[in-house]
Amino acid sequence: MKEFLLPKENFRTVFVIGKGGVGKTTTSAALAVALAKKGYKTLIVSLDPAHNLGDVFMTKLSDKPKMLTENLYASELDMEKLIKSYLKHLENNLKNMYRYLTVINLEKYFEVLSFSPGIEEYATLEAVRNILLEGDQWDIIVFDTPPTGLTLRVLALPKISLIWADKLIEIRKKILERRRMVAKIQGDQKFVLEGQEFTLPKDEEEDPVMKELRKYREEVKFVEDVITDPEKTSVIAVMNPEMLPFYETQRAYESLKKFRVPFNMIVVNKVITVEREIPEIKVKLDAQEKVLGEIEREFRGIEIIEVPMFPQEPRGLEWLEKLGGMILEG
Amino acid sequence: MPKRILEDIHAFLRGFGGAFKHQSTEYIEFEARELENVFALVIMGSFVGIPSPPTTLVVRLMPHMVREMYVMQQRAVDMDDIFGEIAGMFDID
């Protein structure tokens, strides 16, 4: 049994990443089935907007966890709905603060915002955070992720957000410090805006900006703490024995290392094994051999598992359990 | 009559003290305003083409930033005579 797939403190989060079309969904589903079979209460969540987790299990899934067998629950996040509700939340927040803005038809603006760059990553991060917040309900949470690019950005986001929050907190501290100095001599500073008088906040506890910054930092720190803790998180990369997925896995490995997200295992999916020589696919087999050699060389110290190409697509619980057993036991 | 003189002296001293007080914090106030300006600029960086913090953070902070926006606006107005302000602060005529 692979130690890095079992829960140690409360729960274990497993991210299954990889290039599009290499078999991430099948691998993560198989893993979830095998873990559930071992008696761990497992939740598998698809973050991929393409949504084919339901197809693999041959059932319809929604954003609420659905029980499939004993100990196995699955859900598919509706990214479009998530982005909409995320924006709705922001919109309400803004409307409450700037009531006069309602005249200029804020809805139209927010409609366009849903296509603004980066919004998908933030919504995904928010979704991951919400699931992790309720992580104690499960022993293991398996995330079936969108193709590598987006996933890496989402996993990098907490760290980047933390840097931003820290920088802003630093400037804010300086501002408040100076306000306190002035207030010591001049008394509380007032600020008049459109006839209304405000007292400038000078302590960290009473400054709403500082409070918001600290709250945001705490929220992001929670996710960051979970995904960088080797006791809580593991990343499994899925790839095919071809050059392009290999390069992509290499890049993912490098950037995850930079963000200190533990990278534990590579599943090489769809490895073709033949008993006798077939000249028609010799070129393909040679290329596969070369890639497998490269993987061994490049990823020393990381568990590598080869999964053969099956005569039929592994769908349905029985097949998944067999495949999952292969991954789990090596 | 002596009471009025005393009051006058009192007012004079108060004004004198006030001026001193004002002068003593002038630089700090300038610095604080400038920091508020920078803070707002960083938050709203995307408007002027510099990378901005995560959208979530920006949207969450914005409602509390009336004062910063005011300072930033004022900065934009004073921009053409920023040296004038600094010269004034150092008593250069």
Interface residues (C-beta under 8 A of the other chain):
Chain A: L90 N93 L94 N96 M97 Y98 S116 G118 I119 Y122 E126 L157 I160 S161 W164 A165 K167 L168 I171 R172 K174 I175 R178 R179 M181 V182 I185 Q186 F191 L193 F198 L200 P208 V209 E212 L213 Y216
Chain B: K21 H22 S24 T25 I28 E29 E31 A32 L35 E36 V38 F39 V42 I43 P53 P54 T55 T56 L57 V59 R60 L61 M62 P63 H64 M65 V66 R67 Y70
